[in-house]
Amino acid sequence: MEKREIPAMPSGPIGGSFAWTAPQVLDRDDWICRLNAADVAEIDDAVHFTRSRGLAIQNVGCDEFPLGRLTPRLGALRAQIRSGLGLGYIKGLPVERYDRETLMRIYWGLCRHIGDPVTQNRNGHLLGHVIDVGDTVGEHDKRITQTNAELCFHTDSCDVVALLCLNSAATGGESMIVSGISVHDALMHRRPDLLAELYQPIYMDRRGEVPPGKQPWFGMPLFSWHRGLFTGYSPVRQYIDSLARFPDAPRMSNAQRDALDLYYTVCEESHFCLRLHFEPGDIQFLHNHVVFHSRTSYVDGAGPKRHLMRIWLSLPDGRLLPPALAEKWINIEVGTRRGGVPTDKPPAIPLDPFTRAYA
């Protein structure tokens, strides 16, 4: 039997500001930036500024989307996302007032005060749509976000993921968020033997997004401990299961399967799981290395479909990342635009969520 390398692990619970529980977060509101009429007026002025200079959306940077009194509040929100709780919300954007292009321009401009957008699929999309386009979970080259199915706890391939709600579902579609460190520390207390399994590589399907020279699958530990810093990478369970379509791909051990089952169970416990209902005009920011997210299944009504817009952000002052993450991210260097999905397609911002080239 091949001897497994013993990975670095913390000697005890990690704790810290990222280690929160759902009641603790709900008992405070410093992670929410609520927009008022004056804030919205500043945003409208910033949109006018970009258009007066003839800037395409993807050419708008932080300096090209100037905000007055809202700027320091976004700075405080950014600090909360980067080094506080690992999450933040903007609430109260009047999405019903704007056409699609203007709304994308606003969303992009606000996100540029947080980080640098990176491509989020093989088609080079810098802004994506999370909406049911009629795909099914069984389509292995499509993402489950393009269906109305439940999504298990996972992370995206970027420092920070931003989601803007345009329309809510008729029923379901609840956002669920957990502190990866709190879940980690709970596993250390309950089953340290199974926790150790989650520091070993777990293999999963790339779902058609295969970088040059790579296999159509990759292996990544769910938890990493590198130079005294925790990093989490939570896999979509269905992407682990669909690895079975490759006969020569590595398989999980029974111990790893037991560890994953316990991990997902702990994530859903009410003590750890922060459940939030997306409302139109909400923008959710999550620090992927320490906060994991999921959603419940949903049903659309007779009106507009549930529709979120997504931007993946790289933080120029982001944290040091473990070498293992490069198997998925390719580039992990601090101070660079890192993460995203490598592609030879030119960057694009699709207005239409039902573009069939989308994945």
N, C-alpha and C positions, 0 to 999 in steps of 0.2 A: 504494500500500500504506500502511495506517495505521501511523504511527510509534509504537512502543511506548515507554512511559515506562521509564527505567532505574531500578530500585528500589535502595534503600540495601542495601549488603552489607558484611560485615566485610572488612577488608583482608588478613587472614590467618586461620589456624586460631583457633578460639575457645577451646578447652581448658577448664580449670577442673574443679571437683569433679563437675559433671554429665557430664563427658567420660570415661566409663569403658569398659572392655572386659569381656567375660564372665569371663575368668580373674581379673581384678582384683576383681570382686565376689565370686566364689566363694572368694577367698583371705581374706575377712573375714566377720565375722558381726554387725557393729554395725548392720546393717539389719534384724535379726531380733529380735523381742521374743517370747521363749519363755515361755509361761504355766506356772506351777507350781500346786500345790494351794492355796497361800495366795492366789494371784491369782484363781483360780476362785472361792474363797470370797468375796473382795471383790466380784467380779462378781455372784454370787448375792445378796449383801446389797444391792447397788445395784438389782437387779431388784425385790427386796422393797420397797425404799424407794419406787420409782416406783409400785408397786401400792398401797402403803399410803396414797398421796396421790391415788389414783384417776386417774392420768395415762394418757391414751392414748399410744401409741407416738410419734406425731408431735409430741406436746407435751413430750417429754423433751428437755431441753437438757443441756449439759455439767454444769451445777450440779445438775440433777435426777438425774444418774447418778454419784453420788460414789464415788470410788475412793481408797483409801489409798496404800499403797506403790506401787501400779501407776501412779498419776497421773504422777509424774516420769519413769517409764520410757516412758509414752505421749508425754510431752512431748519426750523425746529422739528417739523414733521420728518424731514430727511434724517436728522440726527436720531430720532426715535426709531426709524426704520433700520438705519445702519448699525446703531450701537445701543439702542434702548430695549424696547420690547421685540423689535424685529418686524413690526407691522405698523401700518398707518392708514388712515382713511381721510379722503376729502368727501364732504357731503354737501349737497345743496346746489350742484351745478344744474341750472334749468335747461336740461337737454331738449325739452319740447320747443324751445325758442329757436333752435338752430337747424339749418339744413345739414346733410351728412358731411359735406366737405368742411364746413365751418366747425362742426363738432369735432371732426378729426384734427383739425388745426389747433383747436383749444386743448384737446386731450394731449396731443403731441407736445405743445408748448409747455403745459404744466409738467409733463413727464421729463422734459429737458432740464427742469430745475432739480430733478432727482438724480438722473443719470443719462447714459448714452444708449440709444436704441441699438439692438443687434437683430440680425435676421432670425426668424423663428420657425422657418421651414425651408425645404429644399427649393422652393420657388422664389426665395429672396424677399419674402414679405417682412417688412419692418413693423407693420401693424396688422393684426389678425382679427378674425371674427369668431367668436365662440357662439355657435348657433346650430340648431338641428337642421342639416341640409338633406336629411334622408339617408345618410350613410348608416351602416350597421356595425356593431362591435366586432363581427367576424371578418370585416374587411381589413386584412393585415397591413395594408399600406396606407391606411387612414388613421387619423387620431380619433379617440373616443369623444373628444370635445366637439366633434362635428355630429354627434348624436344627442339624444335626450337621456342617455343612460347614466346611471350612477357612476361616479368616479371615486376610486379609493384614494387614500391619502398619498400624495406624491409631491415632487418638486419639479420645477422647470429648469431648463439649461441656461440659467442666467443668474446674476447676482440678485436682482429684484424683478418680480413680475407685477405688472400693473393691470388691473381689470376695471373697465368703465362699464357701468350698467346703463343700457339704453331702454330696455324693456324687461320686466320681470315675467316669469312664467305664471300661468293661471294657477297651478299648484306645483309645489316642490321647487327644486333648484336652489335649495338652501346652501349657503357657503359654510363650510366647516374648516376650522383652523386649529392647529395644535402647536405648542412649543416642542420642537424636536428634542431639546435638552431635558425638558420635564419628563417626556416619555422615556428618553434614555435612562434618566436617573431612577424612574419607577421600575424599569426592567432590571437595572442593577440591583435594586432592593429585592425584587420578587424572584428573578431567575437569572443570576449572573452567568450561569452556564450557557443559557440561550442568548444572552446579550453578546457573548463572545462570538457567536455564530454570525451576528450581524456586522462584525468587523472583518469578515471574510468576503471575498467577491461573490456577488449574486448576479447570475447571468440573465440577460433579457434581450428581447427582440428590438432591433433598431427601427422597425416598422417602415422600412424602405428608405430611411435617411442614413445612407452609408457613405462615410467619408472615403476618399481615395485611399486604397491600400488597406482598408479595414474589412473585417468580417461583417456579415449582416446581423451580428449580435455583439454584445459587449458585456464585460463583467465589471461590477462596481460594488464596493462595500456600502452598506446603508449608512454606517457610521464610520468616521475616520477621526483619528487623534494625531495631529501633526504639529510638532513644535509647540505643544501645550495648548492647541486650539482645536475645538470641536467643529467638524463639518458634517452635515447630514446630506444624504442623497436618497430620497424616498422614491422607490420605483412604483410604477403603475402595475398592479398585480396582473392585470390582463396581458401586459407585455411580457411578463415572466411566463405566463401560461402559454402564450402563442409561440414561445421559443421551441415548443414541441414540433413545429413544422420543419425544423432543421435537424435531421437525424444525427449530425456530427457535432452539434452544439453541446457544451457542458451542461450537466443537470445539477439541480440542487440536491443536497443531502437531506435525509429525513429530519436531521436536527435543524438545518436551516429552514425547512418548511415549518417546523414547529415554532421556531423563533419568529418567523414572519407572521404566522397566525396570531401569536401572542402580541406582537407589535401592533398589528391592525386593531386587535381587540382593545388594547390600552388607548390607542388614539381615539377610539369612539366613546370612551368613558366620559360621562358628563363632567367630571372633575377637570379633565384635560381639554375636552373638545369645546371650543368656542363656536357657537352656532349663530350665524348672522344672516338675515334676509336681505338680499340685494334689493335696493330701491333705485329707480331711475335717478341718475345724477350722482350715484355713489362711485367713487374711485378707490379701489382697494390696492394697497401696496404691501407685498410680502417679501421678506428677506429669505430667499430660498435655502440658504445654508443652515438656518436655524429654525425656520417655521415651515411646516408642511400643511398642504391644503387639499380639500376634496369638495365634492358637491353631491347632493342627493339627486336621484332621478327626478324628472319633471314632466309635466304635461302642458302643452301650449293650448290656449283657448282660441276663440274665434277671432280675436284681435291680433295685434302684432306678436310675432314669436319672441320668446326669451332671446335677448341679444346682448352679449357683452363684447366689448372691443378690448383686445389684449396687446400690450407692448412689453417686450423683454428688455430689461435695462442692465447695462454694465456699469459698475461703480468705479470711477478712476481711482478712488481711494478705498477700494474694496479690500477685503481680508485676504491674507495668505491662504492659498488652497493646497490641499494634499496632492501629490503627484498622480494618485490613482484617478483623480477627476479628469485628467487629460485624455483618458481613453474615450470619454464622451464629449468633453468640451473642446479638445484639441489644444486650444490656447488657454492657459490659466494664469498668465503673467500679470502681476499687480501693475497697475498704471497703464494697461492697454485696454482696448475694447475687446473684451473676452467673452467666451460663451457663445450662445447662439448655435445655429445649424450651418455648417460649412456648405457653401454652394457656389457654383459658377454663374448663377443667374444674377442680373443686375438688381439692386435694391428696388423694391416696389411697395406702394401703399394702395391696396385694392379697395375701391369704394364699395364694391358689390360683394356681400358675403356669400353669394351663391355662385361665384366664379368656380367652375369645375376644376380649374387647375389648382385650386386651393387644397392644402392638406395640413 
